[in-house]
Amino acid sequence: MTDDRQYPKPGDLIEIKQGCYEHWAIYVGDGNVIHVTPVDEGAPSLSGSSETGLIRKAQVKKELLKDVAGNDDWDVNNKYDCHCIPLPVEEIIQRAEQWIGSIIPYEVLGSNSEGFLRKLRYGGQVSD
């Protein structure tokens, strides 16, 4: 972490800039984040079309932010706070931790890491 970055607080959404796309995580304290990572990259998609993109599986993991971000830049990005009230921090963390180890559908253009984590922070208040 560098001094110019905002240090995350539990419940914050973290945007990690990885080349031409962003990876998202939710900070849960003690340097840890919960995030989703695609699995079975070589396996055929569960479904797919040119309109929706490929749907694959992803696993929800709890890992250190420094390991998830590596050398990539990251920032706290609670961009929907101006439109929605976040759930209480304890509820955000509890909701996130109950998913650890779960396999969920992952769609680059739809059910992606940002959407999944946004639901944990705001409940059903935010939609695309």
C-alpha positions in Angstrom: 0.0 0.0 0.0 1.1 3.5 -0.7 0.4 6.6 1.4 -1.8 8.1 -1.4 -4.3 5.3 -1.3 -7.3 5.4 1.0 -6.9 2.6 3.5 -10.0 0.4 3.3 -12.5 -0.1 6.1 -14.5 -3.3 6.6 -17.4 -3.4 4.1 -15.6 -1.2 1.5 -15.6 -2.3 -2.1 -12.1 -2.5 -3.6 -11.6 -1.9 -7.3 -8.4 -3.6 -8.6 -7.3 -2.4 -12.0 -6.0 -5.4 -14.0 -5.1 -4.2 -17.4 -8.2 -3.4 -19.4 -10.7 -4.6 -16.8 -11.4 -4.3 -13.1 -11.5 -7.0 -10.5 -13.6 -6.3 -7.4 -13.3 -7.4 -3.8 -14.9 -6.5 -0.5 -12.7 -5.6 2.4 -13.4 -7.6 5.6 -10.6 -6.5 7.9 -7.1 -7.6 8.9 -5.8 -7.1 5.4 -8.3 -9.6 3.9 -10.8 -9.3 1.1 -13.5 -11.6 -0.2 -13.7 -11.9 -4.0 -14.7 -14.2 -6.8 -12.3 -15.9 -9.2 -13.2 -17.9 -12.3 -12.5 -21.6 -12.1 -12.3 -24.3 -14.8 -10.9 -21.8 -17.4 -10.4 -24.6 -19.9 -13.8 -26.2 -19.5 -16.7 -25.5 -21.9 -19.0 -22.8 -20.8 -22.2 -23.6 -18.9 -24.1 -21.5 -21.4 -23.3 -18.7 -23.7 -24.3 -16.6 -26.6 -22.9 -13.6 -28.4 -25.2 -11.3 -26.5 -24.5 -12.5 -23.0 -20.9 -13.7 -23.1 -19.8 -17.0 -21.7 -21.0 -18.1 -18.3 -18.5 -20.1 -16.3 -18.1 -21.0 -12.7 -16.4 -18.8 -10.1 -15.3 -19.5 -6.5 -15.7 -17.1 -3.7 -12.5 -16.8 -1.8 -11.1 -14.9 1.2 -7.5 -13.8 0.7 -5.1 -11.0 1.6 -5.7 -7.9 -0.5 -1.9 -7.7 -1.1 -2.0 -11.2 -2.7 -5.2 -10.5 -4.7 -4.0 -7.1 -6.0 -0.3 -8.1 -6.5 1.4 -5.2 -8.3 -1.9 -3.9 -9.7 -3.3 -0.5 -8.5 -6.4 -0.6 -6.4 -8.7 1.9 -4.8 -11.7 2.0 -2.4 -14.7 2.5 -4.7 -18.0 2.7 -2.9 -19.5 4.4 -6.0 -23.1 3.6 -5.2 -23.1 5.2 -1.7 -24.5 8.4 -3.2 -27.6 6.5 -4.3 -27.9 3.7 -1.7 -27.3 3.2 1.9 -24.9 0.4 2.6 -26.0 -2.4 4.9 -24.5 -2.4 8.4 -20.8 -3.4 8.3 -21.4 -6.5 10.4 -24.2 -7.7 8.0 -22.0 -7.0 5.0 -19.2 -9.1 6.4 -21.5 -11.9 7.6 -23.2 -12.1 4.2 -19.8 -12.2 2.4 -18.3 -14.8 4.7 -21.2 -17.2 4.3 -20.2 -17.4 0.6 -16.6 -18.4 1.1 -15.8 -21.6 -0.8 -19.0 -21.5 -2.8 -19.1 -22.0 -6.5 -21.3 -19.5 -8.3 -22.1 -18.7 -12.0 -19.7 -16.0 -13.4 -20.5 -14.0 -16.5 -18.0 -11.4 -17.7 -20.8 -9.1 -19.0 -23.4 -9.8 -16.3 -23.0 -11.9 -13.1 -19.5 -10.7 -12.5 -17.5 -9.9 -9.3 -18.7 -6.3 -9.1 -22.4 -7.3 -9.2 -21.9 -10.1 -6.7 -20.1 -7.9 -4.2 -22.4 -4.9 -4.8 -25.3 -7.1 -3.6 -23.4 -8.0 -0.5 -22.8 -4.3 0.4 -26.2 -2.8 -0.6 -28.6 -5.7 -0.6 -31.0 -5.5 -3.5 -30.9 -1.7 -3.7 -28.6 -1.4 -6.7 -29.2 -2.9 -10.2 -27.6 -2.4 -13.5 
